[in-house]
């Protein structure tokens, strides 16, 4: 079970926010929502395909930074 220790003088709201953030980053809340109702095998495949697509977009965005070769850059005209 995940837990958050409340620091001295810290508002409860802040501790709850830290707990929610922790649960969200670990995917616990999403899994709880998903397990509430039956999910057909086709729906599961669709969900996994959508999440894979999102992951790949983010991955591609940060890994495909094309550098412009020096030969294709035209020098500034004076």
Number of C-alpha atoms within 10 A of each C-alpha: 2 8 10 12 9 13 10 6 6 10 10 11 9 12 16 13 12 16 15 15 13 16 15 13 10 12 11 14 14 12 11 10 9 12 9 8 8 9 12 9 9 9 11 13 12 12 13 12 12 12 12 12 12 12 12 12 12 11 11 11 10 9 9 8 8 6 6 8 7 8 7 7 8 7 8 5 4 3
